[in-house]
Amino acid sequence: MSDLKFLSYDDLVQIRMEFATPSYVYDEKSLRAAAKQTLAFPHAFGFLPRYAMKAAPTAAILRIFNSEGLGIDASSVHEVERAIRAGFGTESISLSTQELPEDFRFWAKDGVKINLCSLNQIHKIGSWKLGEPVGLRFNPGTGSGGTKRTNVGGPSSSFGIWKGDLQKARDLCKDYGLTVERIHTHIGSGSDPEVWKKVAVMSLNIVREFPSVHTLNLGGGFKVARMPDETATDLQEVGEPVKALFKDFAEETGRELSLEIEPGTFLAAHACSLVSTVQDITVTGSEGYRFIKLDAGMTEILRPSLYGAQHPIHIVPEPGQIDRREICPQVVVGHCCESGDLLTPAPGDPETLSPRLLPRGEVDDFCIIDSVGAYCSSMTAKNYNSFPEAAEVLKKEDGNLALIRKRQTFDQLVENEVVP
Ligand SMILES: *Cc1c(COP(=O)(O)O)cnc(C)c1O
């Protein structure tokens, strides 16, 4: 039990009884600790960290980060609305989006900031004649994502204005009378200080082309170590050279730039565990595998099926039993009728089964999947096989467990259906 991050066996029993499984359980202490670490990011002049809320957008989580003093990075106009409903002021929200709908103009008037992510978005917001200053998101031409699918910079990425279109973007803003006050780059998950330094240099060179810019946002992408062999980002190590570059820039140009960063993963990933129950066991002969089947799967956590992402998995029998369970290689699968519903793929290769050494699982054991705070509950194959959306629970600082999102009911699952 000692290797569970923040849950005791009593917690697990209470969760099963009160909320049923599968349930996501977030830990308030961990969320607040990650926020404090983020707020301590080295910076030379002004600084605002924003929470990339697509990682986990539940109101109770947003409220915790709001109370810690973080701003919001929203990825859609819907997220903007969600942040406002959860209590964020419009002025603390910034939108960087692939899809810019007409009704954003009202939010923009109310003070929500925007980083325009394409030449067409410049046209669009220019034609609205709002008179508000804007930010521009550039693709600086390089990226450092953990996998091809999490790489969000470079020629294979559609995010942001391509670096070669900088003059076009500048001319368009001038034509529309748009003041550019922020430059934004976000290039994907990375922990290498050299990459951050390189991106900061590239981004500062973009800022040079826009004399009215006072804020540079370097995005998120701070990698966390879910598994023992992964490297976590040391924010101090990454931030110090960036701080030095901002100081050099100020000395050279007289411009003291504010810094923004917008982590999602770093703030939320370790702060949640999925509590599930072993439903069944299948053994496919001596040439095959021992499969542990859960009451959860791609309907709760899609990252392994999508990227071959690795998450710690714990088999938790009743206390006293664990010593009687031999450690053996087992494949953990989800409850969907889909062979890709696999929780133990090979790293980076979602198509290959990779048996993991775990205590021999039996029906009714708890199975806990760790580090599911980011891009799990918010990015599922929701309602596939008509499984209802799982509940979300918060372990509060005082140790009590509180429901923060109810399990979806069967009526909710079918409520939008119409039979003509
Ligand atoms: C998703 C996203 C982030 C957060 O990325 P993480 O890897 O979770 O830190 C930050 N900024 C933008 C624009 C994003 O789309």
The ligand as a MOL file (V3000), in Angstrom:
LIG
                    3D

  0  0  0     0  0            999 V3000
M  V30 BEGIN CTAB
M  V30 COUNTS 15 15 0 0 0
M  V30 BEGIN ATOM
M  V30 1 C -2.2180 21.9420 -24.2210 0
M  V30 2 C -1.5730 23.2720 -24.1540 0
M  V30 3 C -0.7520 23.6090 -23.0840 0
M  V30 4 C -0.4010 22.6540 -21.9790 0
M  V30 5 O 0.4490 21.6350 -22.4120 0
M  V30 6 P 1.0310 20.5990 -21.3350 0
M  V30 7 O 1.8930 19.7100 -22.1610 0
M  V30 8 O -0.1080 19.9080 -20.7200 0
M  V30 9 O 1.8020 21.4100 -20.3430 0
M  V30 10 C -0.2440 24.8830 -23.0480 0
M  V30 11 N -0.5190 25.7750 -24.0270 0
M  V30 12 C -1.2930 25.4820 -25.0770 0
M  V30 13 C -1.5670 26.5030 -26.1040 0
M  V30 14 C -1.8520 24.2240 -25.1740 0
M  V30 15 O -2.6190 23.9270 -26.2320 0
M  V30 END ATOM
M  V30 BEGIN BOND
M  V30 1 1 1 2
M  V30 2 1 2 3
M  V30 3 2 2 14
M  V30 4 1 3 4
M  V30 5 2 3 10
M  V30 6 1 4 5
M  V30 7 1 5 6
M  V30 8 2 6 7
M  V30 9 1 6 8
M  V30 10 1 6 9
M  V30 11 1 10 11
M  V30 12 2 11 12
M  V30 13 1 12 13
M  V30 14 1 12 14
M  V30 15 1 14 15
M  V30 END BOND
M  V30 END CTAB
M  END
